[in-house]
Amino acid sequence: MARNFRYTVAVKSQPSITWYLSICVGIMILTAAVEHMMGRLLFCKCGIISLWSGNIWSNQNSQQLLDPYSFTHVLHGVLWYLLLWLIFGKRVPVGGRLILAVVVESGWEVLENSSIIIDRYRAATISLDYYGDSIFNSMGDIMAMALGFAIAYRLPARATLIGAILLDLILLWWIRDNLTVNIIMLIHPIEAIKHWQMVR
């Protein structure tokens, strides 16, 4: 009886999913505030507000809530899930690991919208007209990451890995860019890849 009581108390003391999600939303609000202080615009300066922009060459790329690059953030979520599982395993509940993933992704969003990374993108990748994300798009990127994290949590490891590889390959065919190429071009730009990407 005492054992059952201790088990019931332990289960009830676990934070609810609402608590974890509330923390994540709070982190996103803080990230939006930081980006606003950095001078990022809330929405596209073009005056259009949309949930999706499919043309990576338009002035709405990285300005609307979602775009083709949102799928690279889904892959971020898969990677953060794997990395945090390897580091913490079940010692940290999945909700706690989600919070950590949102913190890491939010940190990247702030860094990505700094002049250092913006200039790097413009110099080394096909993003010649990239001047940073809107806050709207930045929040969409964080939500896309959370989706990828949830997918990795729900699906078997093999299915997640195969799906992640397929998604990265589809992006390479679709927009001539993906998470793998993006990392390569940021770390060690290859001019031949950049020329190939510029062919529309």
C-alpha positions as CSV (number, residue, x, y, z in Angstrom):
1,M,0.0,0.0,0.0
2,A,2.8,2.4,1.0
3,R,4.7,1.5,-2.2
4,N,1.6,2.3,-4.3
5,F,1.1,5.6,-2.5
6,R,4.8,6.6,-3.2
7,Y,4.3,5.7,-6.8
8,T,1.1,7.8,-7.1
9,V,2.7,10.8,-5.4
10,A,5.8,10.5,-7.8
11,V,3.5,10.3,-10.9
12,K,1.4,13.3,-9.7
13,S,4.6,15.4,-9.0
14,Q,5.7,15.1,-12.6
15,P,5.0,18.4,-14.5
16,S,2.2,18.3,-17.0
17,I,2.7,18.7,-20.8
18,T,1.0,22.1,-20.4
19,W,3.7,23.2,-18.0
20,Y,6.5,22.2,-20.4
21,L,4.8,23.9,-23.4
22,S,4.2,27.0,-21.3
23,I,7.9,27.2,-20.6
24,C,8.7,26.8,-24.3
25,V,6.3,29.6,-25.3
26,G,7.9,31.8,-22.7
27,I,11.3,31.1,-24.2
28,M,10.0,32.0,-27.7
29,I,8.5,35.3,-26.4
30,L,11.8,36.1,-24.8
31,T,13.6,35.3,-28.1
32,A,11.2,37.5,-30.1
33,A,11.9,40.3,-27.6
34,V,15.6,39.9,-28.1
35,E,15.3,39.9,-31.9
36,H,13.1,43.0,-31.7
37,M,15.9,44.7,-29.7
38,M,18.3,43.6,-32.4
39,G,16.2,45.5,-34.9
40,R,14.5,42.6,-36.6
41,L,11.1,43.4,-38.1
42,L,8.0,41.6,-36.8
43,F,6.7,40.8,-40.3
44,C,7.9,41.2,-43.9
45,K,8.6,44.8,-44.8
46,C,6.8,44.0,-48.1
47,G,3.6,44.4,-46.1
48,I,2.4,40.8,-46.9
49,I,1.6,38.4,-44.0
50,S,1.3,34.8,-45.1
51,L,1.7,31.4,-43.5
52,W,3.7,30.1,-46.4
53,S,6.2,31.4,-49.0
54,G,7.5,28.8,-51.4
55,N,9.8,30.8,-53.6
56,I,13.3,31.0,-52.0
57,W,14.3,33.7,-54.5
58,S,11.5,36.1,-53.5
59,N,11.7,39.0,-51.0
60,Q,9.4,37.0,-48.8
61,N,11.8,34.1,-48.2
62,S,12.6,33.9,-44.4
63,Q,9.9,36.5,-43.8
64,Q,6.7,34.5,-43.7
65,L,5.8,32.0,-41.0
66,L,7.0,29.0,-43.1
67,D,9.1,28.5,-46.2
68,P,11.2,25.6,-47.7
69,Y,13.9,26.2,-45.2
70,S,11.5,25.5,-42.4
71,F,12.0,21.8,-43.2
72,T,15.7,22.2,-42.3
73,H,14.5,23.3,-38.9
74,V,12.4,20.1,-38.7
75,L,15.7,18.3,-39.1
76,H,17.2,20.4,-36.4
77,G,14.5,19.0,-34.1
78,V,15.5,15.5,-35.0
79,L,19.1,16.2,-34.4
80,W,18.5,17.9,-31.0
81,Y,16.3,15.0,-29.9
82,L,19.1,12.5,-30.7
83,L,21.9,14.6,-29.2
84,L,19.9,15.3,-26.0
85,W,18.9,11.7,-25.7
86,L,22.6,10.6,-26.0
87,I,23.6,13.1,-23.3
88,F,20.8,12.7,-20.8
89,G,18.9,9.6,-21.8
90,K,15.9,9.1,-19.6
91,R,17.5,11.0,-16.6
92,V,15.8,14.1,-18.0
93,P,12.1,13.7,-19.0
94,V,11.2,14.3,-22.7
95,G,9.5,17.6,-21.7
96,G,12.7,18.8,-20.1
97,R,14.7,17.8,-23.2
98,L,12.2,19.7,-25.4
99,I,12.8,22.8,-23.3
100,L,16.5,22.4,-23.8
101,A,16.0,22.0,-27.5
102,V,13.9,25.2,-27.7
103,V,16.6,27.0,-25.8
104,V,19.3,25.8,-28.2
105,E,17.2,26.6,-31.3
106,S,16.2,30.0,-29.9
107,G,19.9,30.7,-29.3
108,W,20.6,29.8,-32.9
109,E,17.8,32.0,-34.2
110,V,19.3,35.0,-32.3
111,L,22.8,34.1,-33.6
112,E,21.5,33.5,-37.2
113,N,20.0,37.0,-37.2
114,S,23.3,38.7,-36.0
115,S,25.3,40.7,-38.5
116,I,28.1,38.1,-38.4
117,I,26.0,35.2,-39.6
118,I,23.9,37.3,-42.0
119,D,27.1,38.5,-43.7
120,R,28.4,35.0,-43.8
121,Y,25.3,33.7,-45.5
122,R,25.4,36.5,-48.0
123,A,29.1,35.9,-48.8
124,A,29.3,32.1,-48.8
125,T,25.8,30.8,-49.8
126,I,23.1,31.4,-52.4
127,S,21.4,33.8,-50.0
128,L,22.7,36.9,-51.7
129,D,19.7,39.0,-50.8
130,Y,19.4,37.6,-47.2
131,Y,19.1,40.3,-44.6
132,G,17.9,38.2,-41.7
133,D,14.6,36.6,-40.7
134,S,11.5,38.4,-39.6
135,I,10.4,37.6,-36.1
136,F,7.4,35.9,-37.5
137,N,9.6,33.5,-39.5
138,S,11.9,33.0,-36.6
139,M,9.0,31.8,-34.4
140,G,7.9,29.5,-37.3
141,D,11.5,28.0,-37.4
142,I,11.4,27.2,-33.7
143,M,7.9,25.6,-34.0
144,A,9.2,23.6,-37.0
145,M,12.1,22.4,-34.8
146,A,9.7,21.4,-32.1
147,L,7.7,19.4,-34.7
148,G,10.9,17.5,-35.7
149,F,11.6,16.8,-32.0
150,A,8.1,15.4,-31.5
151,I,8.4,13.3,-34.6
152,A,11.8,11.8,-33.4
153,Y,10.2,11.1,-30.0
154,R,7.1,9.4,-31.5
155,L,8.6,7.4,-34.4
156,P,11.1,4.5,-34.2
157,A,14.7,5.5,-34.5
158,R,15.1,3.8,-37.9
159,A,12.0,5.4,-39.4
160,T,13.1,8.8,-38.1
161,L,16.6,8.4,-39.6
162,I,15.3,7.3,-43.0
163,G,12.7,10.1,-43.0
164,A,15.4,12.7,-42.1
165,I,17.7,11.5,-44.9
166,L,14.8,11.5,-47.5
167,L,13.7,15.0,-46.4
168,D,17.2,16.3,-46.8
169,L,17.5,14.8,-50.3
170,I,14.1,16.1,-51.3
171,L,15.2,19.6,-50.3
172,L,18.4,19.2,-52.3
173,W,16.3,18.3,-55.4
174,W,13.6,21.0,-54.7
175,I,15.6,24.1,-53.8
176,R,19.2,23.0,-54.4
177,D,19.9,23.5,-50.8
178,N,19.4,21.5,-47.6
179,L,20.7,21.2,-44.0
180,T,23.8,19.3,-45.1
181,V,24.8,21.7,-47.8
182,N,24.0,24.7,-45.6
183,I,26.4,23.5,-42.9
184,I,29.1,22.8,-45.4
185,M,28.7,26.2,-47.0
186,L,28.8,28.0,-43.7
187,I,31.9,26.1,-42.4
188,H,33.9,25.7,-45.6
189,P,32.3,27.2,-48.7
190,I,32.8,25.4,-52.0
191,E,32.5,27.6,-55.0
192,A,31.4,24.7,-57.3
193,I,28.4,24.1,-55.0
194,K,27.5,27.8,-55.0
195,H,27.6,28.0,-58.8
196,W,25.4,24.8,-59.1
197,Q,22.9,26.3,-56.6
198,M,22.6,29.5,-58.6
199,V,21.3,27.7,-61.7
200,R,17.5,28.1,-61.5
